[in-house]
Amino acid sequence: MPATADFRSDTVTRPTPEMRRAMAEAEVGDDVFGEDPTVNQLEARAAEILGKEAALFVPSGTMGNQTAIKAHTQPGQEIICDDRSHVILYEMGMPALFSGCLIRGVPTTDGILSWPDVAARLRHATDHFQGSGLVVLENTHNMAGGTAYPLSSIEEIAEKSHAAGIKVHMDGARLFNAAEAMGYSVSDAVAPVDSVCVCLSKGLGAPVGSVLAGTAEFIAGSRRIRKALGGGMRQAGVIAAAARIALEDGPGQLSKSHADAQYLAAAIREADGVELVSDVQTNILFFRVSAAGVSAASVAEGLKQRGVLVIAMGDRIRVLTHRDVDRADCERAVAALRECLKA
Ligand SMILES: *Cc1c(COP(=O)(O)O)cnc(C)c1O
């Protein structure tokens, strides 16, 4: 356990002793030849849990999302998504760079698209424009504060987009957090969409890796795109072994980190000069400190000096709870925040 309490992201978790053991003992082969049994088992199990025909192990969520975008679109087409989506803000411009697509970003308060948001931007190819190629739903939504899609919204957007001939991809980096908060199964949440990318390396606790899932045909195409991106990983069973444990045991740990986030949210609601940006649904909180007359950056620095790591983003501070912080760390964070605000 590190000496600091690290709330910067749920990606900071370290592999557990059980994961380290599984990595050391993993049976491996060359996954580019399809011969790594540990990777093959992980992909089969991920497909089963997600209720899709097939799945593909990828090194990162970015590679999974951008592989899906490439597989579903043609250059010149438009992608409809929330305007603070990870796929456009934090994936190095890859929709343009790799797939040659344009973005139709939808401004929302909570990161959750509705069918009218999508319908207003859907365009069919004509002699004047290429039209829409894909709708992307981010569940949970990172920059909106870990907000989750209601099942009915996913179903309506997918059904009506499909009726218009448009595919739907879910950036489910934190899909299991959404399922935990909303009380639906991950397979029900992704049944309506064509593809989903889930990070195993966030709240679920794997050191590395994400899975992309969809039809067998989509995954066969995605396998070639992954290779083009340099994602053919050879004896990847050593990381797939840890990822498998994360996939099996990680979901059961999320309720604890969601409760920790609620504990922090309650403390922030009570404190003077700080303001939660939105309700907390899962493991992500954003709050402002401007009413205390201090900058987010100076509060983040003050917390750091007290052994509590967070990220300042403009006038907001982002905090994530995860497997490697516990309630005592949360109590320490609250005490440190009170000290910073007083100082
Ligand atoms: C973390 C994240 C990803 C993928 O990020 P990688 O660092 O490439 O694994 C994708 N979408 C969202 C919403 C994320 O939070």
The ligand as an SDF file (V2000), in Angstrom:
LIG
                    3D

 15 15  0  0  0  0  0  0  0  0999 V2000
  -10.3040    5.6730  -19.0140 C   0  0  0  0  0  0  0  0  0  0  0  0
  -11.3390    5.8390  -20.0510 C   0  0  0  0  0  0  0  0  0  0  0  0
  -11.1810    5.2870  -21.3330 C   0  0  0  0  0  0  0  0  0  0  0  0
   -9.9500    4.5280  -21.7730 C   0  0  0  0  0  0  0  0  0  0  0  0
   -8.7750    5.0080  -21.3200 O   0  0  0  0  0  0  0  0  0  0  0  0
   -7.3740    4.2370  -21.4440 P   0  0  0  0  0  0  0  0  0  0  0  0
   -6.5190    5.0320  -20.5440 O   0  0  0  0  0  0  0  0  0  0  0  0
   -6.9850    4.3210  -22.8770 O   0  0  0  0  0  0  0  0  0  0  0  0
   -7.5710    2.8220  -21.0190 O   0  0  0  0  0  0  0  0  0  0  0  0
  -12.2180    5.4320  -22.2140 C   0  0  0  0  0  0  0  0  0  0  0  0
  -13.3440    6.0730  -21.8730 N   0  0  0  0  0  0  0  0  0  0  0  0
  -13.5390    6.6030  -20.6530 C   0  0  0  0  0  0  0  0  0  0  0  0
  -14.8260    7.2490  -20.3400 C   0  0  0  0  0  0  0  0  0  0  0  0
  -12.5330    6.5190  -19.7050 C   0  0  0  0  0  0  0  0  0  0  0  0
  -12.7240    7.0580  -18.4980 O   0  0  0  0  0  0  0  0  0  0  0  0
  1  2  1  0
  2  3  1  0
  2 14  2  0
  3  4  1  0
  3 10  2  0
  4  5  1  0
  5  6  1  0
  6  7  2  0
  6  8  1  0
  6  9  1  0
 10 11  1  0
 11 12  2  0
 12 13  1  0
 12 14  1  0
 14 15  1  0
M  END
$$$$
